Amino acid sequence: MDPVKKSLWSLHLTVILLGATALFSKVIPLSATDITFGRSIIACFMLFSLVKMTGGKLSLARKKDYFIGIGLGILMAAHWVSYFAAMQYSSVSVGMIALFTFPVITVLIEPFFEGIRLVWQDILSALVVLIGIFLIVPEVSLENDVTLGILVGIMSAVLYAFRNLCHRKYFSHYSGSLAMAYQTLVIFFCLSFFITPELLNASGQTYIYLALLGTFFTAVPHALIATSLQHLRAKTFSLVACMQPLYGVILAILVLDEQPSWQTYVGGLLVISAALYETVNTQKLHKK
């Protein structure tokens, strides 16, 4: 098979695997913190092993990079916990749509990192996202679990946007596998203070789910990303990545028998359309 086609199939598989992580928020009977802690242990071991097996260096080049890695890990820990919590409060469909406000959020906070100006198209994208989220929100009350899930999902998106911008500016000279290995190590240490007895007393099936989440749905996708980018442009990766909520919603319907409302479909379409637009526009700006 042609290397480009093979990489494209690999990339779609990667996005499907990442989208499927949302399902574990429902099938693992643990808190979001416990799930994230278990995920980080497995993923950390697998990612460091992968870097070693491929001949990469495990150490970082500069002392200050360790502090940057700690900061990125803390952001990632908060993002992962809020990511699972959003779906536990609401549903996989709603939580994933709320999370994918992050491309537009990234554009709105990027001027503080890159010294660039916002344009009217970015403001329009933000308004489209707000309309999409408004359609999904059932009522303006934190006592409603769906509304709470949406707010937590948007908070997760903000954390993810900050993490991505910081990573691109200060940590992008390291491979994705090594960068995530250090971040999962930080997540492990951070959350070790917050785990509950339920994790230690979990069933064998729960531990199997955590092992699957940490290996095939965390470590493997990050390894596939590095392989895919050898033959594909970053623009292609970004566009395909925007399909993650679509894959996640389809899997939730098939596996969990979720039944999203028409408001969720329409709101999700608006949010994903804005995400796609900003992804394409960002790539055009970076070419100039």
N, C-alpha and C positions, 0 to 999 in steps of 0.2 A: 504493500500500500504506500502511496505517496506520503512522504514525511509530514507535509502540511495537513493533509486530510487526517492522517493518524493523530496529529497533535490537536486538531479541531475536535475529533471524537473524544480524545482524552480530556479536553477542556470541558466539553459538555458533561462528561462523566463526573469531573471534578465538581462542577456547579450542582449537579444532581445530588452528589454526596453531601455537599455543604448545606444544600436545601433540606436534606433529610435529617440533619441534626435537630431540627425543630421538633420532629416527631418524638424524640427522646424526652422532651419536656412533659409529654403526656404518658409515655409507656413506663418511665422510671418513677416509681413511687417515692421520690425523695424531694427535698427542697431544692431550689435553684442553686443555692450555695453548695450543697452536698454533690449535686450533679456536676457542677463546674470543678469542684475539687477532685472528684474521681476522674473526670475527663483529663484534667491537667497532669495527673500522675502518669497515666498511660501514654498520653501524647508526648510528654517530656522525655520519657525513656525511649520511645520510638524515634523521635526526631533527633535526639543526640546520637542514637545508634546509627541512624541513616546518614548523618553528617560524617560520622567516623568511617562507616563502610564505603562511602563514596570518596574518601581521601581528603575531606575538608578539615580545616583546623577548628578545634573546639574553643580556642581562646579568642578573645576580641583584640583588636589591634591597639586600642588606646584605653588608658585607665578610665577616662571620662565616659567611654562608651558603655561601661558597666553600669554607671549611674543612669545613663539614658535608657539602657535596657530595663533597669528597675522601674523607671517612670512609665515606659511603654507597657510593662507587665502589669503594673497597677491599673492603668487605664483598661487593659484587656480583661483583667479580672472583673472589674466593675461592669464592663460591657457584656461579658459572657453571663454573669449572674443576672443582670437585668434582662438580657436576651431570653433566657429560659423563664424568668419570672413573668415577663410580659405574656408569654403563651400559656403559662399556668393560670394566670388571672383571666385571660380571655380565651383565645383559640389560636391554633397554629396560623390560620389564614390571616386573622387580624394582626397578630403579633409580627408576622413577617412583612406585612404591608407597612406597618408602623416603622419597622426597622429600616425599610428601604426608602425612608425619607432622607437617609444619610447622604446620598449624592448631592441633593439640593442644599442640605445643611452644610456640607463641605464647601460648596460654592459661596455660601453666605459668610462663612468664617475664614475662608482662604485669604481674603485681603489682609488680615492681621498677620499672616505668615509670609505671604509672598509680596506684599506691597502693591497689589493690583487693585483696580477699581471695579466695582460692581457695575453691570450694565442693566438696562431695563428688561432684557430678556431673562436675566437671573431673578429679578423681582417678580416677573410674570410666572416663572417656574415655581417660586415659593408660594404664590397665590393659588396656583393649580393644586399644589400639594395640600395647602390648607383646606381647599374645597373638598379634596379627596378624603382627608381625615375627618372633616365635618360630616360627610355623608356616612362614615362608618360609626361615629360616636352615637350611641343610642340615647344618652342623656348627659347633661353637664352635671355630673355628681360622682364623687369619688366612692360613693357607696355602691355604684354599679361596677361590677368586676370587668366588664368589657371596656368601659371608659378608663378604668385604672390601668388595665393592660395596655391600652393605646398610649397613655402617658408614660408608662414605664418603657414601652417600646421606643418611643421618641427619645427618651432619656438615653436609652441604649444606643440609638442612632447618633446622638450628639457625642457620646463617649467614643464611639467607633470612628466618627469623623475626625475628632481631635487626635486619636491614636494614629490614624492613617496619615494625617498631615505631618505629625511629629516624626513618624517613621520615614516618610518620604524625604524630609528635610535633614534628619540627623542620623538615620540608621539604614538607609537604602543601599549602602555599599556592602552590606552583608547579604548572603543568600537567604531566601525566604525560609528555608528549613532551619538554618542556624538562628535566625532572628526569632522565629516562633519557638524554638527550643528554649531559648533564654526567657522568653515571655511566659511560657508555660511553667518554667521553673519558679519564676517570681509568683505566678498565680498559686502554685502549690504552697509556697511559704506563706503568702498573704492569707489564704483561706484556711490554713491549718488551725488557726485560732477560732474559726467560726463553725467548724463542722459539728454536727449533732450526733447523738447516740444512734439515731436511725441509720446512719451510714454504716456504722460498725456492726449493727445487728441486721443488716439487709440480707435478703435471700440470695441464694446462689444465682438465680435468674437475673436479679438486679445487677450483680457483679458482672455477669456476662454482657448485659446491655452496656454497662459502663466501659467494659473492655472494647466492645464494638465501636462505641462512640469515640473512644480515645484513639483507636487504631484506624479502622476503615473510614471513619467519618471526620477525622481530624488530621492525623499524621499523614495518611495516604493522600488526601486531597492537596495538602501543602507540598508534598513531593511531586505530585502530578502537575501542579502549577509551574514549578521550576522547569519540568520537562517540556510542557506545552510552549512556554515562552521562548524556547530555543528556536522554534520554527514559526511562531505567530507574533504579530505585532501587539503591542500593549493595547491598542485600540480594540482589536478583536477580542482580547481577553476581557476588557471592561464591558463591552457590549454583551457578550455572552453571560458575564457575571450578573448582569441586570435581569437575567431570566431566572435567577435563584428563587425569588418569591413565587414565580409561576410554577416552577417544579415543586416547591414546597407545598403550595396550595393543592396541586394535583395529587401529590402523595398523601396529604392530609385527608382528601376526599376518598381516595382509594383504600388507605390503610386504617384511618381512624373514623371513617364514615362521617366526616364533618359535612355540614350543609350550609355553606356561606349564603348570606342573604344577597339580594340584588344590590343593596347599597354597598356591601363589601366588594362585589365584583366591579361596580362602577367606580367606587372610591379607589380601589386597587389599580384599576386601569389608568386613572388620572395620576396617581403617585408614580407608577412604573413608567408612564409616558414622560413625565417630568424628569425622572431619573435617567431614562434613555437620552433625552434631549441634552441634559447637562453633561452626560458622558461624552456624547459626540462633540459638543461644543468645546469641552475642555481639551479633547484631543486636538481639535483644530487650532486652538490657541497655543498649545505647546509646540505645534509645528512652525509657528511664525517666528 
